[in-house]
Amino acid sequence: MNTHHRPDIRLIVSDMDGTLLDAEGRVPDTFWPLLAELDRRGIVFCPASGRQYATLADQFAAVDDGGMVYIAENGTYVVRGGAEISSDPLESAVAAWLVKTVRQLGDAGVDAGVVVCGKRSAYVERSDEAFMTEVRKYYHRHQVVADATAVDDEVIKVALFDFGRAEETTAPALAALAETHQVVVSSEHWVDVMAPAANKGEAVRRLQRALGVTAAQTMVFGDYLNDLQMLDAADWSYAMADAHPEVRRRARHQAPSHTQDGVVRTIREILDLPAED
């Protein structure tokens, strides 16, 4: 039995890819009994991801009785019990500029594609199998369109997929926009562009206000640059062992790697919950 003082945790927020999900990109089997235990104790668990809401809802459909909270699209869209808590739309002119920029990068030989993320669906112009394989992972609800600058939806994010290294190619091409908007490298291949005030940290703070929960009652887990602000919103902030170096610097604590069931093991340890047999 642990001898440490068990904190009064009311909210647990976890990134998905590289954090909660295992090496195969699946929610680990050990998580489901833990989620049931958290539910019994009145502790809210919230996935926070660059993935779209429809994708997250699918991943938790088997256990969501209609009351779960999701931070989707890197914080630009927060949904609780199927109802929107908050959203941060991206100006249509900015979305259009991004689509055109990716087209120009393609003309210059950069192997990249753009995903315009609306509340109802994601929209892409590229339809080749290599690109669509990546799109399907994160955007279960998507459409191929002839012109992604003219979609009839409220755009909340634009994501750029770079088959090379996003930090070296696509992110620098957006440097001017980074002065006025959130331009975040969310993994080796993805760059996400959002409204100026949008990030996972702001989404967590809005959720804390909605639930009446403090930073001292909040635990968060992350592994990449789009998780930095979220770590600042919780006293119990954890970087995964194999997280981006900047994330490890920013977090107060470290959890085992996502391939070692780090999120589940850490929650059980800190809350003194017995491990599942």
MITI-248709 format. One record per atom (N, C-alpha, C): residue in three letters; x, y, z. Coordinates in steps of 0.1 Angstrom, whole numbers, plus 5000, padded with zeros to 4 digits. Example, Ala and Ser with C-alpha at 12.3 -4.5 7.8 and 13.67 -1.06 7.14 Angstrom:
REM residues 2
ALA513249435078ALA512349555078ALA513249675078SER512849785071SER513749895071SER512950005079
This chain:
REM residues 277
MET500949885000MET500050005000MET500950125000ASN500550224992ASN501350354992ASN501150425005THR502150495009THR502050575022THR501850725019HIS501850765006HIS501750905003HIS500250945005HIS500151075007HIS498751135008HIS498051134995ARG496851074995ARG496151064982ARG495551194978PRO495851254967PRO495251384963PRO493751374960ASP493151484961ASP491651494959ASP491451524944ILE491651424935ILE491551434921ILE490151424917ARG489651524909ARG488251524904ARG488151514889LEU489251554883LEU489251554868LEU490651494863ILE490551404854ILE491751344847ILE491651364832VAL492551434826VAL492551464812VAL493751394806SER493551314795SER494651254789SER494651274774ASP495851304768ASP496051294754ASP495851154750MET495751124737MET495450994732MET496750934726ASP497150984714ASP498250924706ASP499550944714GLY500250834716GLY501550844723GLY501450864738THR500150864743THR499950884757THR499050774763LEU497750774761LEU496850674765LEU496950544756LEU496950574743LEU496850464734LEU498150374734ASP498050244731ASP499250154732ASP499950164718ALA500950084717ALA501850094705ALA501050064692GLU499949994693GLU499149974681GLU498050074679GLY498050184687GLY497150294686GLY495750254691ARG495650164701ARG494450124707ARG494350164722VAL493150184726VAL492950204741VAL493250064748PRO494250064757PRO494649944764PRO493449874771ASP493449744771ASP492349674778ASP492249704793THR493449744799THR493449774813THR492749904817PHE492449984806PHE491850114809PHE490350104813TRP489650014806TRP488250004808TRP487749984822PRO488349884830PRO487949874844PRO488349994852LEU489450054849LEU489850174856LEU488850284854LEU488350304841LEU487350404838LEU486150384847ALA485750254848ALA484550224856ALA484750254871GLU485950234875GLU486250274889GLU486250424891LEU486850494882LEU486850644883LEU485350694883ASP484550634875ASP483150674874ASP482450654887ARG482750534894ARG482150504907ARG482550614917ARG483750664916ARG484250754926ARG483950904922GLY483250924911GLY482851054907GLY483951134901ILE484951074896ILE486151134890ILE485851144875VAL485851254869VAL485651274854VAL486951244847PHE486751154837PHE487851124828PHE487551194814CYS488551264809CYS488251334796CYS489451314786PRO489251244775PRO490251244764PRO490451374758ALA491651414756ALA492051544749ALA492951514738SER492451544726SER493251494714SER493151594702GLY494051574693GLY493951644680GLY492851584671ARG492451464675ARG491451384668ARG490051464668GLN489251434658GLN487951494658GLN486951434668TYR485951504671TYR484951464681TYR484351324677ALA483951314665ALA483351184660ALA484251064662THR485551084660THR486550984662THR486650944677LEU486751044685LEU486851014700LEU485550944705ALA484450994700ALA483150934705ALA483050794700ASP483550754689ASP483550624684ASP484450534693GLN485650594697GLN486550514705GLN485950474719PHE485150564724PHE484550544737PHE483050504737ALA482550474725ALA481150444724ALA480650334733ALA481450234735ALA481050114743ALA480750154757VAL481450254762VAL481350294777VAL480650424779ASP480450504769ASP479850634771ASP478350624772ASP477750654784ASP476350644786ASP475650774782GLY476450864775GLY475850994771GLY476351104779GLY477251084789GLY477651194797GLY479151224796MET479851154788MET481351184787MET481651314782VAL482851364786VAL483351494781VAL484551464772TYR484651534760TYR485651524751TYR486251654747ILE487651664748ILE488351784742ILE488851734729ALA488251784718ALA488651734705ALA489351854697GLU489951814686GLU490651904677GLU491552004684ASN492351944693ASN493352014701ASN492752134709GLY491552114714GLY490952204723GLY490052304717THR489852294704THR488952394697THR487552354698TYR487252234702TYR485852184703TYR485752094715VAL484952144725VAL484752064738VAL483352024739VAL483051904740VAL481651844740VAL481451764753ARG480351794759ARG479951714771ARG478551664770GLY478351534771GLY477051474769GLY476451504756GLY477251514745GLY476751544732GLY476451684729ALA476651774739ALA476351914737ALA477651994738GLU477752094730GLU479052174729GLU479152264742ILE480352254748ILE480652334759ILE481352464754SER482252444745SER482952564739SER483552524725SER483752624717SER484452604704SER485152734700ASP486152724692ASP486952834688ASP487052824672PRO486152884665PRO486152874651PRO487352944645LEU487852894633LEU488952954626LEU488353034615GLU488853154612GLU488353244602GLU488453174588SER487453184580SER487353114567SER488553164558ALA488953284559ALA489953334551ALA491353274554VAL491553244567VAL492753174572VAL492753034567ALA491652964568ALA491452824564ALA491752824549ALA491252914541ALA491452914527ALA492952934523TRP493553024531TRP495053054528TRP495852934531LEU495452854541LEU496252734544LEU496052624533VAL494852614528VAL494652514518VAL495452554505LYS495452684502LYS496252724490LYS497752714493THR498152734505THR499652714509THR500052574507VAL499152484511VAL499552334509VAL499552294495ARG498652354487ARG498652334472ARG499952384467GLN500452494471GLN501752554466GLN502952464470LEU502852414483LEU503952334487LEU503952204479GLY502752154475GLY502752034467GLY503352064453ASP503052184448ASP503552214435ASP505052224435ALA505652264447ALA507052274449ALA507752144452GLY506952034453GLY507551904455GLY507351854469VAL506751924478VAL506551874492VAL505351784492ASP505551664498ASP504451564498ASP503651584511ALA502651664509ALA501751704521ALA500351714517GLY499451704526GLY498051714524GLY497351794535VAL496251854532VAL495551944541VAL494151874545VAL493851894558VAL492551854563VAL491851974569VAL490752014563VAL489952124569VAL488952064578CYS489052094591CYS488252034602CYS487052114605GLY485852074601GLY484652134605GLY484052064617LYS482952124622LYS482252064633LYS481551934629ARG481051934617ARG480251824612ARG481151714606SER482251754599SER483051664592SER484451724589ALA485351634585ALA486651684580ALA486551684565TYR487351764558TYR487251774543TYR488751774538VAL488951694527VAL490251684521VAL490151694506GLU491151734500GLU491251734485GLU492051614480ARG493051574487ARG493751454483ARG492951334486SER493051234477SER492251114479SER493150984477ASP494451004475ASP495250884474ASP495350804486GLU495550674485GLU495450584496GLU496450614507ALA497650654504ALA498650684514ALA498150794524PHE497650894518PHE497151014526PHE495850974533MET494950904526MET493650874533MET493850774545THR494850694544THR495150604555THR495450684568GLU496150794566GLU496450884578GLU495250954582VAL494451004573VAL493251084576VAL492250994584ARG492050874579ARG491050784586ARG491350754601LYS492650754604LYS493050734618LYS492450834628TYR492450954623TYR492051064632TYR490751134629TYR490251114617TYR488951174613TYR488051074607HIS487251004616HIS486350904611HIS485350954602ARG484951084604ARG483951144595ARG484651244586HIS484751204573HIS485551294564HIS484851284550GLN485151384542GLN484651384528GLN485751434519VAL485851374507VAL486751424497VAL485951534489VAL486551654488VAL485851754481VAL486851814470ALA486251874460ALA486951934449ALA487752064453ASP487152134463ASP487652264467ASP487452274482ALA488552254490ALA488452264504ALA488352404510THR488452504501THR488352644505THR486852684506ALA485952594501ALA484552634500ALA483652534507VAL484052494518VAL483152394525VAL482052464533ASP480952404534ASP479752464541ASP479752404555ASP480552454564ASP480652404578ASP481452504586GLU481252504599GLU482052594608GLU483452524610VAL484452594604VAL485852534605VAL486452564619ILE486952464626ILE487552484639ILE489052464639LYS489552404628LYS491052374628LYS491352334614VAL492652364610VAL493152304597VAL494352224601ALA494452104596ALA495552014599ALA496351984586LEU497651994587LEU498451964576LEU499251834579PHE499151734570PHE499951614571PHE501151624561ASP502351604567ASP503551604559ASP504251464560PHE504451404548PHE505051274548PHE506451284552GLY507051404552GLY508451424557GLY508251464572ARG509251544577ARG509151594590ARG508551734591ALA507351734597ALA506551864598ALA507351974604GLU508151944614GLU508952054621GLU509852124611GLU510352054601GLU511352104592GLU510752164579THR509652124575THR509052164562THR507852244562THR506752184567THR505452254567THR505352364578ALA505852334590ALA505752434600ALA506452564597PRO507652564591PRO508352684588PRO507552764577ALA506852694568ALA506052764558ALA504952844564LEU504552814576LEU503452884583LEU503952984593ALA505253014593ALA505853104603ALA505153234605ALA504753294594ALA504053424595ALA502753414602LEU502053304600LEU500753284607LEU500853264622ALA502053204625ALA502253174639ALA502253294648GLU502453414643GLU502453534651GLU501053574655THR500053524648THR498653564651THR497753444655HIS498253324652HIS497353204654HIS498153094661GLN497452994666GLN498152874672GLN498552784660VAL499852774659VAL500452684649VAL501252584657VAL500752454658VAL501252364667VAL501752234659VAL502952194661VAL503352064656VAL502851954666SER501951884662SER501251784671SER501751644670SER502651614660SER503351494660SER504451504649GLU505151404646GLU506251414637GLU505751464623HIS504551424619HIS504051454606HIS502851554605TRP502351584617TRP501151674616TRP501451814622VAL500851914615VAL500852054621VAL499352094621ASP498952154633ASP497552194634ASP497552344636VAL496652414629VAL496452554629VAL495052584635MET495052674645MET493852704652MET493652854655ALA492552884660ALA492253024664ALA493253074675PRO493553204676PRO494553254685PRO494453204699ALA493253194705ALA493153154719ALA492953004721ALA492952934710ALA492552784711ALA493852704715ASN493652624725ASN494652524728ASN494052424738LYS494752314741LYS494152214750LYS494152274764GLY495152364768GLY495152414781GLY493952504784GLU493552584774GLU492352674775GLU491152584776ALA491052474769ALA489952384769ALA489852324783VAL490952284789VAL490952224802VAL490452324812ARG490852454811ARG490452554821ARG488952584819ARG488452584807ARG486952594805ARG486252484812LEU486752364810LEU486152244816LEU486152244831GLN487352294836GLN487452304851GLN486352404856ARG486152514849ARG485152614853ARG483752544853ALA483452474842ALA482152414840ALA481852304851LEU482952234856LEU482752134865LEU482952174880GLY483552304881GLY483852354895GLY485052274901VAL486052254892VAL487252184896VAL488452274896THR489352254905THR490552344905THR491752264899ALA492852344896ALA494052284891ALA494652184900ALA494452204913ALA494952104923ALA494251974923GLN493051984917GLN492151864916GLN492251794903THR493151844894THR493251804880THR494551724878MET494451614870MET495651534866MET495651534851VAL496751564844VAL496851554830VAL498051474825PHE497851414813PHE498951334807PHE499151384793GLY500451394789GLY500651434775GLY502051394770ASP502251404757ASP503551354752ASP504151454741TYR503251544735TYR503851614724TYR503551764726LEU504051844716LEU504051994718LEU502652054719ASN501651984714ASN500252034715ASN499652014729ASP500451944738ASP500051924751ASP500652024761LEU501552104757LEU502252194766LEU501352284775GLN500352354769GLN499552444777GLN498652364786MET498252244782MET497452154791MET498152124804LEU499452094803LEU500252064814LEU500252174825ASP500152304819ASP500152414828ASP498852434836ALA497752364831ALA496452384837ALA496252284849ALA497152204852ALA496952104863ALA498252094872ASP497952084885ASP499052064894ASP499651924892TRP498851834888TRP499351694886TRP499551674871SER500651724866SER500951714852SER501951614849TYR501751524840TYR502651414837TYR503051414822ALA504351404820ALA504851374807ALA505151224806MET504851164794MET505151024793MET506651014791ALA507250894795ALA508650874796ALA509350904782ASP508650874771ASP509250894758ASP508651024751ALA508151114759ALA507551244754ALA508651324748HIS508151424740HIS509051524734HIS509851594746PRO511151624744PRO511951684755PRO511351804761GLU510751894753GLU510052014758GLU508951974768VAL508151874764VAL507051834773VAL507551774786ARG508651704786ARG509251644798ARG509751764807ARG510251864801ARG510751984809ARG509552054815ARG508452064808ARG507352144813ARG506452074824ALA506351944823ALA505551864832ALA506151854846ARG505351844856ARG505851834870ARG506251694874HIS505751594867HIS505951454870HIS506151374857GLN506651254858GLN506851164846GLN506151034848ALA505450984838ALA504750864838ALA505550764829PRO505350634831PRO505950534822PRO505450554808SER506150504798SER505750514784SER504350464781HIS503850514770HIS502450464766HIS502550324762THR503750274758THR503850124755THR503950044768GLN504050104779GLN504050034792GLN502850074801ASP501750114794ASP500550134801ASP500650244812GLY501450354808GLY501850454818GLY500650534824VAL499650564816VAL498550644821VAL497850564832VAL497450434828VAL496650354838VAL497450324850ARG498750294849ARG499550254860ARG499650374870THR499850494864THR500050614872THR498850654880ILE497650654873ILE496450684880ILE496150584891ARG496350454889ARG496150364900ARG497050384911GLU498350414908GLU499350444919GLU498950564927ILE498750674920ILE498450804927ILE497150804935LEU496150734930LEU494850724937LEU494750604946ASP495850534947ASP495850414956ASP494750314952LEU494650294939LEU493650194934LEU494350064931PRO493849944936PRO494549824934PRO494649794919ALA495749734915ALA495949694901ALA494949574898GLU494549574885GLU493649474881GLU494349334880ASP493749224884ASP494349094883ASP494349054868
